[in-house]
Amino acid sequence: MTRQLKLTALAAVFLFSLPVFTLPAGAGETLPEPMIERLHTMAADWNRGDMTAFLNGYWNDEGFVFAAGKSASRGWQSTRERYATHYPGRDKMGQVTFSEISARRFSGTSGMIFCRWTLDFGDHSATGYATFILERKGDTWRVTHEHASS
């Protein structure tokens, strides 16, 4: 055998002996429309003043985490109470918009959305960025973790 043929054979044996790694189906792909629709549905619920429907977008579980400012809420119930304290009625909720949306799927059942949020109160507004981790829970997507900054 010639030296070049021996090297080629050795390289082929080496390459075929390497383990094969695959990513989960859909990993790294753009999130499906239902995940982004979840965000838009939550915004529409908020803008109607329907806090109950808005909170339905979050995972109703003690494992849910919401972090904003200098504090974090753990669990859906404590997050509901936090929203009720900060936004006690429709007139205090303003209008929310999400823009600059980028989304990424980690698997067929989980993904992330990063976006800018803006709350418009008419005479003033607040804005910042948010990261939402979403997971498929049953037949729908739910936010299981949110971190917002202003």
C-alpha positions in Angstrom: 0.0 0.0 0.0 1.2 3.4 -0.8 1.6 6.0 1.9 -1.2 8.2 0.6 -3.6 5.2 0.4 -2.7 4.2 4.0 -3.4 7.7 5.2 -6.7 7.8 3.3 -7.8 4.5 4.8 -6.7 5.6 8.3 -8.7 8.8 8.0 -11.8 6.9 6.8 -11.6 4.5 9.8 -11.2 7.5 12.1 -14.1 9.4 10.7 -16.5 6.4 10.6 -15.6 5.6 14.2 -16.6 9.0 15.6 -19.8 9.1 17.5 -22.7 10.7 15.7 -24.3 13.6 17.5 -27.7 15.0 16.5 -29.7 17.9 17.7 -33.3 17.5 18.7 -35.8 18.0 15.9 -36.3 21.8 15.4 -33.4 22.9 17.7 -32.2 26.3 16.6 -35.1 26.9 14.2 -37.4 29.8 14.4 -40.2 29.3 16.8 -43.5 28.1 15.4 -46.2 30.7 15.1 -48.2 29.4 18.1 -45.4 30.5 20.4 -45.2 34.0 19.1 -49.0 34.1 19.0 -49.0 33.4 22.7 -47.1 36.6 23.3 -49.5 38.6 21.0 -52.5 37.0 22.8 -51.1 38.0 26.2 -50.7 41.6 24.9 -54.3 41.7 23.6 -55.6 40.4 26.9 -53.6 43.0 28.8 -54.8 45.8 26.5 -58.4 44.8 27.1 -57.8 45.0 30.8 -58.4 41.3 31.2 -55.8 40.3 33.9 -57.2 36.8 34.2 -56.8 36.0 30.5 -53.3 37.7 30.5 -52.2 35.5 33.4 -53.4 32.4 31.6 -50.4 32.8 29.3 -48.2 31.9 32.3 -47.6 28.4 33.6 -49.9 28.0 36.6 -47.4 26.2 38.8 -45.1 26.9 41.7 -42.2 26.4 39.3 -43.0 29.5 37.4 -40.5 32.3 37.8 -41.0 36.1 37.1 -38.1 38.5 37.6 -38.1 42.2 37.2 -36.2 45.1 38.7 -34.6 44.0 41.9 -37.0 41.2 42.8 -38.3 37.9 41.6 -41.6 36.0 42.2 -41.7 32.3 42.4 -44.9 30.6 41.6 -47.9 31.6 39.5 -50.0 32.8 42.6 -47.3 35.1 43.9 -46.9 36.6 40.4 -50.7 37.1 40.2 -50.5 39.0 43.5 -47.6 41.1 42.3 -49.5 42.1 39.2 -52.6 42.9 41.3 -50.5 45.2 43.5 -48.7 47.0 40.7 -51.8 47.2 38.3 -54.8 47.3 40.6 -57.3 48.1 37.8 -57.8 48.6 34.1 -57.0 52.3 34.3 -53.5 51.5 35.8 -52.6 48.9 33.2 -51.9 51.1 30.2 -51.3 49.5 26.8 -48.5 47.0 26.1 -46.7 46.4 22.9 -44.0 43.9 22.1 -41.5 44.7 19.3 -38.0 43.7 18.1 -39.1 40.1 18.7 -36.6 37.4 18.1 -37.4 33.8 18.9 -35.6 30.5 19.1 -36.8 26.9 19.7 -34.7 24.7 21.9 -36.7 21.5 21.1 -40.2 20.6 20.0 -41.5 21.5 23.5 -39.4 24.5 24.6 -38.1 27.8 23.3 -37.3 31.4 24.0 -38.5 34.9 22.9 -36.5 38.0 23.4 -38.2 41.3 22.8 -38.7 45.0 23.7 -41.8 45.7 25.8 -43.4 49.1 26.0 -46.2 50.2 28.4 -47.9 53.3 27.3 -50.0 55.1 29.9 -51.0 58.1 27.7 -49.1 60.8 29.6 -45.9 58.7 30.0 -44.5 55.3 29.0 -42.0 52.7 30.2 -39.9 50.4 28.1 -37.3 47.7 28.5 -36.4 44.2 27.3 -37.8 40.8 28.3 -36.8 37.2 27.9 -39.6 34.6 27.9 -38.9 30.9 28.3 -41.9 29.0 26.9 -42.8 25.3 27.2 -45.5 23.3 25.6 -47.9 22.4 28.4 -50.6 20.0 27.2 -51.9 21.4 23.9 -50.7 25.0 24.3 -47.5 27.0 25.0 -47.1 28.7 28.4 -44.5 31.1 29.7 -42.5 29.3 32.4 -39.9 31.9 33.1 -39.8 35.7 32.4 -37.1 38.2 33.1 -37.9 41.8 32.3 -35.6 44.8 32.6 -36.2 48.5 32.1 
